[in-house]
Amino acid sequence: MENLIALLVAAPLVGAALLLCGGKRLDRTGHWIGTLFAAASFAVGVALFADMLGRSADHRALHQHLFTWIPVGGFRADVAFQLDQLSMTFVLLITGVGSLIHVYSIGYMEHDERRRRFFGYLNLFLAAMLLLVLADNYLLLYVGWEGVGLASYLLIGFWQHKPSAATAAKKAFLVNRVGDMGLSIAIMLMFTTFGTFAFGPVLASTGATSEGKLTAIGLMLLLAACGKSAQVPLQSWLGDAMEGPTPVSALIHAATMVTAGVYLITRSGAIFNAAPDAQTAVVAVGAVTLLFGAIVGCAKDDIKKALAGSTMSQIGYMILAAGLGPIGYAFAIMHLVTHGFFKAGLFLGAGSVMHGMNDEVDMRRYGGLRRYMPVTFITFGLGYLAIIGFPGLSGFFSKDKIIEAAFAKGGTEGWILGGAALLGAAITAFYMTRVMLMTFFGEERWRKAPTPSPDQPSVEPAAETRGEYAPPHPHESPKVMTLPMIVLAIGSVFAGGLFSLNEAFVKWLEPVTSFAHGHSPVSATTVTAATIAVLLLGVAVAWLMYGRRPVPSLAPRGSLLTRAARRDLLQDDFNDLVFVRGGGHLTTTLVQLDHTLVDGAVNGTAASMGGLSGLLRQLQSGFVRSYAVQMLGGAAVLVAATLLMRGV
């Protein structure tokens, strides 16, 4: 069966090659070709999963060596794959959810002239992501890591005729390059420390390596994870990336690319376990980001950007769990999978709403849509209940386990982390209820001409003032779009319960990630009760603010925190001040120093030599008598020096 592993990557890679190189002759069938190759990869994954289940827990890992890529002296890089319980989990998630998003895109991108190219980019992304999670060494993982960055750039900026989309794609690419430097430095440190970058030898040698080196490697891996998973301080690209088509948001920003950082940290668990300082940094980043993203999500009126803030927050939960070590690795991946179901479903639901509302994204111009989009309402509603942790749904089982693990950290740190996780749960319930109420309940605000807004224009002001505003006609999306939403909604309801049954998911991952029961000062029952309490509190506050009152067409000025959250807590302002303007001032200063000191020293030396040569040139008169006198004087000096030396 190990010979089939390469087919997982090859299928979407061949699909991408056909669609991107096949030309216009494939325009009519390109979407079906792309979907077929994605589904083929999923079918291979299911076959390998069935075979893996038939093996004992300790003998489920498969390896496939294709060829030696770079053999130079002691440096050896192999193209080889490793399929174990961790990578299999990602394979099924990537190919399963990816295939559903391909199907959804058939309807969503139906009228796009470049649909064939879009599906080619989707296939390319799947191939790169599968390479990332199947690689058996860090160097090959890096190839997939960079491939994912390239594909995400192409997909985010797919509608490059929009300046905002082109800018968002460049921003995502550049910010990710900062994190990518962390991964490249980590790989270099691994090779100089261990003499290899294969997972097995590197992770098995951590016990015999100094903590300082492991800490450096761990911090560089964390930097890489922050870039791909949009964690503080490299989170600024995620909100802007919503400029891409909605299926891109569902694929990249829900189930796949943004989870790459969680995979990297979990796969490198042995390094972080042996480097407590790096592990503490992981926990801190996760805790800060889960609150950062939640606060940003509360202030967004753009439905996709509200979900983007939610993604940032939920990935923060996963990073937090991964930073807890063996206590939390399994729960981080469990929440990653359940999040893949309900967040992909929420993004597809948002796309369905946009599809029926003439691509309007401002929730203040929605309202009462449940009567016109019943399937979208039900599937989106189930995703909403799952993400807020409603008892019995997927998020309830996965997120609650992370909160329990945070308290199990013990001591003051455990109380801080557990408190942050609980606060994040309350804010999640608030902003997701806000999204639900503003979109599907209340007054049908889309019937009225929107008030002109310089920040969120959707209709020409001239048309509004002439009374020519034509309201949209909301309607349900076609079956090719609603069917994937229904499947994802089913996963949002049942996946968490199945994973938690007899700790099935923990036992599945334990041979790879290991597992340890923490000693929490708070019982599981107390944590569950507290989580439900803060959930109800968040829902109640949202209902009081958005359910009982009419939603204004323009957002009120709000508090200082609200205004900051609308600006993503000033993250772009900070980057502009420190890196853009600061970098500009630094460059100007360096140029001036170069002109003043470096060029000044060079030019001064040249001028001095020119002056000296001018003085020396005066000695060259061209008269023989002058040269004879100089020779006589020189000889006299030599004779005098010789006599003096003898006297001494």
Residue pairs with C-beta under 8 A, 6 or more apart in sequence:
1 47
1 48
1 51
1 62
2 62
2 63
2 64
2 83
3 64
4 44
4 47
4 48
5 48
5 62
5 64
5 81
5 83
5 134
6 64
6 66
6 81
7 40
7 41
7 44
8 41
8 44
8 45
8 48
8 91
8 95
8 130
8 134
9 41
9 81
9 127
9 130
9 131
9 134
10 127
11 37
11 38
11 40
11 41
11 44
12 37
12 38
12 41
12 123
12 124
12 126
12 127
12 130
13 123
13 124
13 127
14 37
15 33
15 34
15 36
15 37
15 38
15 119
15 120
15 123
16 120
16 121
16 123
16 124
16 127
18 26
18 33
18 120
19 26
19 30
19 33
19 34
19 116
19 117
19 119
19 120
19 123
20 117
20 120
20 121
20 124
22 30
22 116
24 116
26 33
26 116
27 115
27 116
30 115
30 116
30 117
30 119
30 120
31 102
31 105
31 106
31 109
31 115
31 116
31 119
32 106
33 119
34 102
34 116
34 119
34 120
34 122
34 123
35 99
35 102
35 103
35 106
35 119
37 123
38 95
38 98
38 99
38 102
38 122
38 123
38 126
39 99
39 102
41 95
41 99
41 126
41 130
42 92
42 95
42 96
42 98
42 99
45 88
45 91
45 92
45 95
45 96
46 92
48 62
48 83
48 88
48 91
49 88
49 91
49 92
52 60
52 62
52 83
52 85
52 88
57 507
57 510
57 511
58 511
60 84
60 85
60 511
61 82
61 83
61 84
61 85
61 512
62 82
62 83
62 84
63 80
63 81
63 82
63 83
63 136
64 80
64 81
64 83
65 78
65 79
65 80
66 78
66 79
66 80
66 81
67 78
67 79
68 76
68 77
68 78
68 79
69 77
69 78
69 79
69 140
70 76
70 77
71 77
74 195
75 191
76 196
77 137
77 139
77 140
77 197
78 136
78 137
78 140
78 198
79 140
80 135
80 136
80 137
80 140
81 134
81 135
81 136
82 134
82 135
82 136
82 199
83 91
83 134
84 511
84 512
85 508
85 509
85 511
85 512
86 263
86 266
86 267
86 333
86 509
86 512
86 513
87 133
87 134
89 333
89 337
89 508
89 509
90 133
90 259
90 263
91 130
91 133
91 134
93 255
93 256
93 336
93 337
93 340
94 126
94 129
94 130
94 133
94 255
94 256
95 126
95 130
97 250
97 251
97 254
97 255
97 256
97 340
97 341
97 344
97 488
98 122
98 126
98 251
98 255
98 256
100 344
100 484
100 487
100 488
101 122
101 247
101 250
101 251
101 344
101 348
101 484
102 119
102 122
103 480
103 483
103 484
104 247
104 250
104 348
104 351
104 480
104 481
104 484
104 485
105 118
105 119
105 122
105 245
105 247
106 480
107 477
107 478
107 480
107 481
108 245
108 246
108 247
108 351
108 355
108 481
109 115
109 118
109 245
109 247
112 118
114 158
117 158
118 155
118 158
118 245
121 151
121 154
121 155
121 158
122 155
122 247
122 251
124 147
124 150
124 151
124 154
125 148
125 151
125 152
125 155
125 251
125 252
125 256
125 257
127 147
128 144
128 146
128 147
128 148
128 150
128 151
129 144
129 148
129 256
129 257
129 260
130 144
131 140
131 141
131 143
131 144
131 147
132 141
132 144
132 145
132 147
132 148
132 260
132 263
133 144
133 263
134 144
135 141
135 143
135 144
136 198
136 199
136 200
137 196
137 197
137 198
137 199
138 183
138 186
138 187
138 190
138 197
138 198
138 199
138 202
139 187
139 197
141 264
142 183
142 184
142 187
145 180
145 183
145 224
145 228
145 260
146 180
148 228
148 256
148 257
148 260
149 173
149 176
149 177
149 180
149 228
152 172
152 173
152 176
152 241
152 252
152 257
153 169
153 170
153 172
153 173
154 169
155 244
155 245
155 248
155 251
155 252
156 165
156 168
156 169
156 172
156 241
156 243
156 244
156 248
156 252
157 165
157 166
157 168
157 169
157 170
157 243
157 244
158 165
158 244
158 245
158 248
159 165
159 243
159 244
159 245
160 166
160 169
162 243
164 240
164 243
165 243
165 244
167 240
168 237
168 240
168 241
168 242
168 243
168 244
169 241
169 243
169 244
171 236
171 237
171 240
172 237
172 238
172 240
172 241
175 227
175 234
175 236
175 237
176 227
176 228
176 234
176 237
177 227
178 223
178 227
178 234
179 223
179 224
179 225
179 226
179 227
179 228
179 234
180 224
180 227
181 223
182 219
182 220
182 221
182 222
182 223
182 224
182 226
182 227
183 220
183 221
183 223
183 224
183 264
185 220
186 217
186 220
186 221
186 224
187 197
189 213
189 216
189 217
189 220
190 196
190 197
190 202
190 217
191 197
193 209
193 213
193 217
194 201
194 202
194 205
194 209
195 201
196 202
199 267
202 271
203 268
203 269
203 270
203 271
204 270
206 214
206 270
206 271
206 273
206 274
207 274
209 274
211 274
211 275
211 276
211 277
214 271
214 274
214 275
214 278
215 275
215 277
215 278
217 271
217 275
217 278
218 268
218 271
218 272
218 275
218 277
218 278
218 279
218 281
218 282
219 278
219 281
221 264
221 265
221 268
221 271
221 272
221 278
222 265
222 278
222 281
222 282
222 285
223 234
224 261
224 264
225 231
225 260
225 261
225 262
225 264
225 265
225 282
225 319
226 232
226 233
226 234
226 235
226 261
226 285
227 234
227 261
228 257
228 258
228 260
228 261
228 264
229 258
229 259
229 260
229 261
229 262
229 315
229 318
229 319
230 237
230 238
230 253
230 258
230 311
230 312
230 315
231 261
231 285
231 286
231 289
231 312
231 315
231 316
231 319
232 285
232 288
232 289
232 292
235 289
235 292
235 293
235 312
235 571
236 568
236 571
236 572
236 575
238 253
238 258
238 308
238 311
238 312
239 296
239 300
239 305
239 308
239 309
239 568
241 249
241 252
241 253
241 308
242 249
242 253
242 302
242 304
242 305
242 308
244 252
246 304
246 347
246 348
246 350
246 351
246 354
247 348
247 351
249 304
249 307
249 308
249 347
249 350
249 351
250 343
250 344
250 347
250 348
250 351
251 257
251 344
252 258
253 308
253 311
253 347
254 311
254 339
254 340
254 343
254 344
254 346
254 347
255 339
255 340
255 341
255 343
255 344
256 340
258 311
258 315
259 315
259 318
259 336
259 339
259 340
261 315
261 319
262 315
262 318
262 319
262 322
262 332
262 333
262 336
265 272
265 282
265 319
265 322
265 323
266 322
266 329
266 332
266 333
266 513
269 322
269 325
269 326
269 329
269 513
269 514
271 278
272 278
272 279
272 282
272 322
272 323
272 325
273 279
273 325
273 326
279 323
279 325
280 323
281 323
282 319
282 320
282 322
282 323
283 320
283 323
283 324
283 409
283 413
283 417
284 323
285 316
285 319
285 323
286 316
286 317
286 318
286 319
286 320
286 321
286 322
286 323
287 316
287 320
287 416
287 417
287 420
287 421
288 316
289 312
289 313
289 315
289 316
289 319
290 313
290 314
290 316
290 317
290 320
290 420
290 421
290 424
291 313
291 316
291 420
291 423
291 424
291 427
292 312
292 313
292 316
292 569
293 309
293 310
293 311
293 312
293 313
293 314
293 315
293 316
294 309
294 310
294 313
294 424
294 427
294 428
294 431
295 309
295 427
295 561
295 565
295 569
296 309
296 312
296 565
296 568
296 569
297 306
297 307
297 308
297 309
297 310
297 312
297 313
297 427
297 428
297 431
298 309
298 427
298 430
298 431
298 434
298 562
298 565
299 558
299 562
299 565
299 566
300 306
300 308
300 309
300 565
300 566
301 362
301 363
301 364
301 438
301 456
301 555
302 361
302 362
302 363
302 456
303 350
303 353
303 354
303 361
303 362
303 363
303 366
303 435
303 439
304 347
304 350
304 361
305 361
306 363
306 431
306 434
306 435
307 343
307 346
307 347
307 350
307 435
309 431
310 343
310 346
310 387
310 428
310 431
310 432
311 343
313 424
313 427
313 428
314 335
314 339
314 343
314 387
314 428
315 339
316 424
317 332
317 335
317 399
317 402
317 421
317 424
318 332
318 333
318 335
318 336
318 339
318 402
319 332
320 328
320 332
320 402
320 406
320 417
320 421
321 328
321 329
321 331
321 332
321 335
321 402
321 405
321 406
322 328
322 329
322 332
324 405
324 406
324 408
324 409
324 518
325 516
326 513
326 514
326 515
326 516
327 405
327 408
327 409
327 515
327 516
327 517
327 518
328 402
328 405
328 406
329 509
329 513
329 514
329 515
330 505
330 506
330 509
330 510
330 513
330 515
331 398
331 401
331 402
331 405
331 506
332 402
333 505
333 509
333 513
334 397
334 398
334 401
334 496
334 499
334 505
334 506
335 395
335 398
335 399
335 401
335 402
337 398
337 495
337 499
338 386
338 394
338 395
338 397
338 398
338 491
338 492
338 495
338 496
338 499
339 387
339 395
339 398
341 383
341 386
341 394
341 488
341 491
341 492
341 495
342 382
342 383
342 386
342 387
342 394
342 395
342 488
342 491
342 492
343 383
343 387
344 488
345 379
345 380
345 382
345 383
345 485
345 488
345 489
345 491
345 492
346 380
346 383
346 384
346 387
348 481
348 484
348 485
348 488
349 376
349 379
349 380
349 383
349 485
350 380
351 481
352 373
352 376
352 380
352 476
352 477
352 481
352 482
352 485
353 366
353 369
353 373
353 376
353 380
353 439
353 474
354 360
354 361
355 477
355 481
356 369
356 372
356 373
356 376
356 472
356 473
356 474
356 475
356 476
356 477
357 365
357 366
357 369
357 446
357 472
357 474
358 472
360 366
360 446
360 458
360 472
362 450
362 456
362 458
363 435
363 438
363 439
364 438
364 445
364 456
364 551
364 552
364 553
364 554
364 555
365 445
365 446
365 450
365 458
365 553
366 438
366 439
366 440
366 445
366 446
367 438
367 439
367 441
367 442
367 443
367 444
367 445
367 446
367 551
368 440
368 441
368 442
368 443
368 444
369 376
369 377
369 439
369 440
369 474
370 377
370 440
370 441
372 474
372 475
372 476
373 440
373 474
373 475
373 476
373 477
374 476
375 476
375 477
375 482
375 485
375 486
376 476
376 477
376 482
376 485
377 440
378 489
379 482
379 485
379 486
379 488
379 489
380 436
380 439
380 440
380 485
381 436
381 440
382 393
382 489
382 492
382 493
383 488
383 489
383 492
384 432
384 433
384 435
384 436
385 393
385 395
385 492
386 393
386 394
386 395
386 396
386 492
386 493
386 496
387 395
387 428
387 432
388 395
388 425
388 428
388 429
388 432
388 433
388 535
388 538
388 539
389 395
389 396
389 399
389 400
389 425
389 428
389 429
389 531
389 532
389 535
390 396
390 535
391 532
392 497
393 492
393 493
393 496
394 491
394 492
394 493
394 494
394 495
394 496
394 497
395 492
395 496
396 496
397 496
397 497
397 499
397 500
398 496
398 499
399 425
399 531
400 527
400 528
400 531
401 500
402 421
403 418
403 421
403 422
403 425
403 527
403 531
404 518
404 520
404 522
404 524
404 527
405 518
406 414
406 417
406 418
406 420
406 421
407 414
407 415
407 417
407 418
407 518
407 520
407 521
407 522
407 527
408 414
408 517
408 518
408 519
408 520
409 417
409 418
409 518
410 518
410 519
410 520
410 521
414 520
414 521
415 521
418 522
418 527
422 530
422 531
422 534
423 534
425 531
425 534
425 535
425 538
426 534
426 535
426 537
426 538
427 538
428 538
429 534
429 535
429 536
429 537
429 538
429 539
429 542
430 538
430 539
430 541
430 542
431 542
433 538
433 539
433 542
433 543
433 546
434 542
434 545
434 546
437 542
437 543
437 546
437 547
438 546
438 551
441 547
442 546
442 547
442 550
442 551
443 550
443 551
445 551
445 553
446 471
446 472
446 474
447 471
448 471
448 553
449 459
449 464
449 467
449 469
450 458
450 459
450 464
450 469
450 553
451 553
451 554
452 461
452 464
453 554
459 469
463 469
476 482
498 504
499 505
506 515
509 515
520 527
522 530
555 566
557 563
558 566
564 570
567 573
619 630
